[in-house]
Amino acid sequence: METGVVPAELDSTLNLEPDPFDPDAGTLIASKRDRDTAIADVRRYKKKYDGNITSNYFSRDLIVKLLADERVRGLRVYRSQEKDSQGRPKGKLKVIITGVDKTGKEIPINKEISPGVFESDYKMGVSYERCPENCGFFDQN
């Protein structure tokens, strides 16, 4: 871990019974009160964990490409980090984004690697564009 970086707290709901997968998960924040609360939560988190990665960015083009597959019901985001030859974490943290079907499974692409021979693969994107190095703060417009 980088010097001066405070590890983030675990989600306090992780020990609860998991909910079944909801392909319609996520809602647009529509009220001013809920937007103000969300912005305050982000600012509080960024202040408490100063120096930690607090957000990542993906281009519209990448998201459109992932959503172009009719099987994609939504997107899943994974946090990850590269490893060195001995298996130790190294380099920047990154985020992987992948299409997910209506059952909550990542969508495989059956890639033909030679005539009649297919290898399961996944349509995915990666981003190293992150905050705190490159941030928005909701008040920049």
N, C-alpha and C positions, 0 to 999 in steps of 0.2 A: 504494500500500500504506500502511496506517496506520502511524504512527510507533510504533516499539517492537515491531512484530509481526515475528516471525521466519518466513520462508517455510518451509513444510514440505518435507521431503526427498521426492524422487521415489521411487516404489516400485522397489526394486532388481530386481524380476522383470520390469519393463516391456520389456526388450530380449530376453527369451526368446521362443521360438516360442509364439504364442498357443495355448491349449488350445481344442478345439472347445467350442461352447456346451453347458452341462450344465443342462437344465431342472430337475434335482433339486439344484442347488447350494445350499450352506448346510447346516449341521448344528446341532442343538441341543447346546450345551455341557452335558454331563451329569455329568462328574466334578468333584470338588472341586479337584483339582490343575489341571485345565484352566480352571475358573472363576477360581481364584486367579491363574493366569498371565494370563488375559485382563484381569482387573482391574488387575494390576500393569502390563501393557502400556499400558492406558488412562491410568493415573496417570503413568507415565513420559512418555508423549507429551504429556499436558496440562502437565506441569512443564517439559519441554524447549521446548514451543511456547506458553508462557504468553501469553495474550492472543489467540491464534488461535481460530478457530471449531473446536471439537473434536467437536461432536455436534449433531444436529438432532432435532426431535420432530415426529411426526405423530399425530393423534388416531386412536383405534380406529375411530371412525365413518368417517373418510376411508378407512382401509385396508379396512374391510368393504365400502364402496361400490366400491372398485377391484376387490376380489376377487369381487364379486357376479357379474361377467361370467364365464361358464363358460369362455371362451377364455383367461382370465388364468391362467397357470401360476406366475407369480411377479411380483415388483416390481423395478423398476430405479430407482435414485436418481441424479439428476444434480445437481451443484453448478453454480450460475449466479450472475450478478450483472446488475442492470439497467444500462442505459447512458443517458447524456444525449443531447441532440439532435445532438451532434457525434460520437456513437459511443464516447465515453470511458466507462469503468466508473464508476458512481456508486452511492451508496446501499448498503443492506445486501446482503450475500451472502444467497442463498436456496437452497433445495433444491427440486427438482422431482421428483415421484415419479409413475411411470406403470406401467400393467399391461403385462406381456410375455407373449407366447404361447410354446408349447412349442419353437418354432424360434429364440427369442431376439429376435423382432421386437416393437416396440411395437404395441399393438393399436389399429387405426384404428376410429373410429366414423364410419359414413357418415351425415353429418348432412344432412337435407333442408333446403336454404336457400330453395327455392321449389318449387312442385309439379313433381315429376319431376327436379329439379336437386339433385345431391348434392355436398357438399364433404367431402373427407377431413379428419377431425379426430381428436384423440386424447383419451381420458379420462385426465386428469392431475390432480394435486394440487400445491399449493405450500405451503411453510412457511417462516416467518421466525423461528420459535421455535428458539432456538439456545443453545448454550453457547459462550462463558463467561458470557453474561448470565443464563441460566436453566439451571442445571446440576443433575444428580444426581451423587452421588459414590460410589455403591454401598454406602455405610455410613450412609445416612440413615434406615434402618428400624430 
